[in-house]
Amino acid sequence: MASLPTVLLAAAFLLATAIYIRSYDTVGRTATATTTHLHFFMHDDYTGPRPTAARIVSGRSLLPTLPLSSDGDIDNNATAAESTLLSSPRQFGDVVVLNNALTEGPRGDSARVGTAQGFAVRVSEGGIVSHLNMHMVLDAGEHRGSSVTANGRIDMDATVRESVIIGGTGKFRFARGYMLTRNYDYDLARGGVVEIDVYVQH
């Protein structure tokens, strides 16, 4: 049977080890974490000579072409908003893939800093709301070769949309943070330019 001093020594050792591990986790990951602000413009092109975004699954067939009344007949009293929704270039169930340029400025000839790659699924039967998963791979500057991944709900009717940064690679390993997006010059049918601000802790 172990003596009392041996038991106390073992307990002290285990306590010291637990404190060291907790201290390393706190100091190594939180206290010394850096917050980086990334700002760029994403060019989302559905209709140009070389589209960078495409709808690969269409949800149009899931909805009637005209608003229906409760008894299943065509509703001639449907509001303009309801009719517009059903003729929208985005429908419930649509799946869109992205391979969009990220640039320093809003113009197409602005310096390229990376590529936004991912997909969005329209998840709302009313309004233009999508679930977005997007990797922003950086090709230039001090973060070249690194990437951050955003995940979240995108409501196109909102002026500013917020998504979660769920991780990253390279300099952004263990990344956490948030992404804000705003329409800079955007049309649902053709695409356009979206302004992006990423605040990432790593």
C-alpha positions as CSV (number, residue, x, y, z in Angstrom):
1,M,0.0,0.0,0.0
2,A,1.3,3.4,-1.0
3,S,2.4,5.7,1.8
4,L,0.7,9.1,2.5
5,P,3.7,11.1,1.2
6,T,3.6,9.1,-2.1
7,V,-0.1,9.7,-2.6
8,L,0.3,13.4,-1.8
9,L,3.2,13.7,-4.3
10,A,1.2,11.9,-7.0
11,A,-1.8,14.2,-6.4
12,A,0.4,17.3,-6.5
13,F,2.0,16.1,-9.8
14,L,-1.4,15.5,-11.4
15,L,-2.6,18.9,-10.3
16,A,0.5,20.6,-11.6
17,T,0.1,18.8,-15.0
18,A,-3.6,19.9,-15.3
19,I,-2.7,23.5,-14.5
20,Y,0.1,23.5,-17.0
21,I,-2.1,22.1,-19.8
22,R,-4.9,24.6,-19.0
23,S,-2.4,27.4,-18.9
24,Y,-0.9,26.4,-22.3
25,D,-4.3,26.2,-23.8
26,T,-5.3,29.7,-22.5
27,V,-2.0,31.4,-23.2
28,G,-1.2,29.6,-26.4
29,R,-4.6,29.9,-28.1
30,T,-6.5,32.8,-26.5
31,A,-4.3,35.4,-24.9
32,T,-1.9,35.5,-27.8
33,A,-4.6,35.2,-30.5
34,T,-4.4,37.8,-33.4
35,T,-7.4,39.4,-35.0
36,T,-7.0,40.0,-38.7
37,H,-9.4,42.1,-40.9
38,L,-9.6,41.1,-44.5
39,H,-11.4,43.3,-47.0
40,F,-12.1,42.5,-50.6
41,F,-14.8,42.4,-53.4
42,M,-16.2,39.2,-54.8
43,H,-17.2,39.0,-58.5
44,D,-20.2,36.7,-58.9
45,D,-20.9,36.3,-62.6
46,Y,-23.7,34.1,-63.9
47,T,-24.1,35.4,-67.4
48,G,-20.7,36.7,-68.8
49,P,-18.7,34.9,-71.5
50,R,-16.9,33.0,-68.7
51,P,-19.4,32.6,-65.8
52,T,-17.9,32.0,-62.4
53,A,-21.1,31.0,-60.7
54,A,-23.8,28.5,-61.9
55,R,-27.0,27.0,-60.7
56,I,-26.5,23.2,-60.9
57,V,-29.8,22.2,-59.4
58,S,-33.0,24.1,-60.1
59,G,-35.8,24.1,-57.6
60,R,-38.3,25.7,-60.0
61,S,-40.1,22.4,-60.6
62,L,-40.9,22.2,-56.9
63,L,-43.2,25.3,-57.1
64,P,-46.2,26.1,-59.2
65,T,-45.7,28.5,-62.1
66,L,-48.6,30.7,-60.8
67,P,-49.9,31.3,-57.2
68,L,-52.6,28.9,-56.2
69,S,-55.6,29.4,-53.9
70,S,-56.3,27.1,-51.0
71,D,-58.5,24.9,-53.2
72,G,-55.7,24.4,-55.7
73,D,-57.0,26.7,-58.4
74,I,-54.9,29.6,-59.8
75,D,-55.2,32.6,-57.5
76,N,-56.1,35.6,-59.6
77,N,-55.9,37.8,-56.4
78,A,-52.3,37.0,-55.8
79,T,-50.2,40.0,-54.8
80,A,-47.5,41.3,-57.1
81,A,-44.9,40.2,-54.5
82,E,-46.2,36.6,-54.6
83,S,-46.1,36.6,-58.4
84,T,-42.6,38.1,-58.4
85,L,-41.4,35.5,-56.0
86,L,-42.5,32.7,-58.3
87,S,-40.8,34.2,-61.3
88,S,-37.6,35.0,-59.3
89,P,-34.3,33.9,-60.7
90,R,-33.8,32.0,-57.4
91,Q,-36.2,29.3,-56.2
92,F,-36.5,27.1,-53.1
93,G,-34.2,24.1,-53.5
94,D,-31.8,25.8,-55.9
95,V,-28.1,24.8,-55.6
96,V,-25.5,27.2,-56.8
97,V,-21.7,26.7,-57.1
98,L,-19.2,29.5,-56.9
99,N,-15.6,30.0,-58.2
100,N,-15.5,33.8,-57.9
101,A,-12.6,36.2,-58.1
102,L,-11.7,38.2,-54.9
103,T,-10.2,41.6,-55.7
104,E,-8.8,44.6,-53.8
105,G,-11.3,46.9,-55.4
106,P,-14.8,46.7,-56.9
107,R,-13.7,47.0,-60.6
108,G,-13.1,43.8,-62.6
109,D,-9.6,44.9,-63.4
110,S,-8.6,45.5,-59.8
111,A,-5.8,43.4,-58.3
112,R,-6.8,39.9,-57.7
113,V,-6.2,38.6,-54.1
114,G,-7.9,35.2,-54.1
115,T,-10.8,33.0,-55.1
116,A,-14.1,32.3,-53.3
117,Q,-15.1,28.7,-53.9
118,G,-18.2,27.0,-52.5
119,F,-21.9,26.5,-52.8
120,A,-25.2,28.0,-51.7
121,V,-28.6,26.2,-51.3
122,R,-31.8,28.3,-51.2
123,V,-33.5,27.2,-48.0
124,S,-36.5,29.5,-47.8
125,E,-39.8,29.3,-49.6
126,G,-40.3,33.0,-49.1
127,G,-37.7,35.7,-49.7
128,I,-34.2,35.0,-51.1
129,V,-32.5,33.2,-48.2
130,S,-29.6,30.7,-48.8
131,H,-27.3,28.5,-46.7
132,L,-23.7,29.4,-47.8
133,N,-20.5,27.4,-47.4
134,M,-17.6,29.3,-48.9
135,H,-13.8,28.9,-48.8
136,M,-11.8,32.1,-49.5
137,V,-8.4,31.0,-50.8
138,L,-5.9,33.8,-50.8
139,D,-3.4,34.1,-53.7
140,A,-1.5,37.3,-52.9
141,G,-0.1,39.4,-50.1
142,E,1.1,38.4,-46.7
143,H,-1.6,35.7,-46.4
144,R,-0.8,34.0,-49.7
145,G,-1.5,30.3,-49.5
146,S,-3.9,30.5,-46.6
147,S,-7.7,30.3,-46.6
148,V,-10.7,31.0,-44.4
149,T,-14.1,29.2,-44.5
150,A,-17.4,30.9,-43.9
151,N,-20.7,29.2,-43.2
152,G,-24.1,30.8,-42.6
153,R,-27.5,32.1,-43.6
154,I,-27.5,34.7,-46.4
155,D,-30.7,36.8,-46.6
156,M,-30.4,38.9,-49.8
157,D,-33.1,41.3,-48.5
158,A,-30.8,42.3,-45.6
159,T,-28.4,45.3,-46.2
160,V,-25.6,43.6,-44.3
161,R,-25.4,39.8,-43.9
162,E,-23.4,38.1,-41.2
163,S,-21.9,34.6,-41.5
164,V,-19.6,32.6,-39.2
165,I,-15.9,31.9,-39.9
166,I,-15.6,28.2,-38.9
167,G,-11.9,27.5,-39.7
168,G,-9.0,28.1,-42.0
169,T,-5.7,26.8,-43.3
170,G,-2.1,28.1,-43.3
171,K,-1.9,31.2,-41.2
172,F,-5.5,30.9,-40.3
173,R,-5.5,27.4,-38.7
174,F,-7.9,27.3,-35.7
175,A,-9.5,30.4,-37.1
176,R,-12.8,31.8,-35.6
177,G,-14.6,35.0,-36.5
178,Y,-17.3,36.4,-38.7
179,M,-17.9,37.7,-42.2
180,L,-20.0,40.6,-43.3
181,T,-21.3,40.9,-46.9
182,R,-23.0,43.8,-48.7
183,N,-24.2,44.1,-52.2
184,Y,-22.0,46.6,-54.0
185,D,-23.5,46.3,-57.5
186,Y,-25.6,43.1,-57.6
187,D,-28.5,41.7,-59.5
188,L,-30.0,38.3,-58.7
189,A,-30.3,37.3,-62.3
190,R,-26.9,38.3,-63.5
191,G,-24.8,38.4,-60.4
192,G,-22.4,41.3,-59.8
193,V,-20.1,42.6,-57.1
194,V,-20.3,41.8,-53.3
195,E,-18.2,43.6,-50.7
196,I,-16.8,41.3,-48.0
197,D,-15.3,42.1,-44.6
198,V,-13.8,39.2,-42.7
199,Y,-12.7,39.5,-39.0
200,V,-10.8,36.4,-38.1
201,Q,-9.1,35.5,-34.8
202,H,-6.3,33.0,-35.2
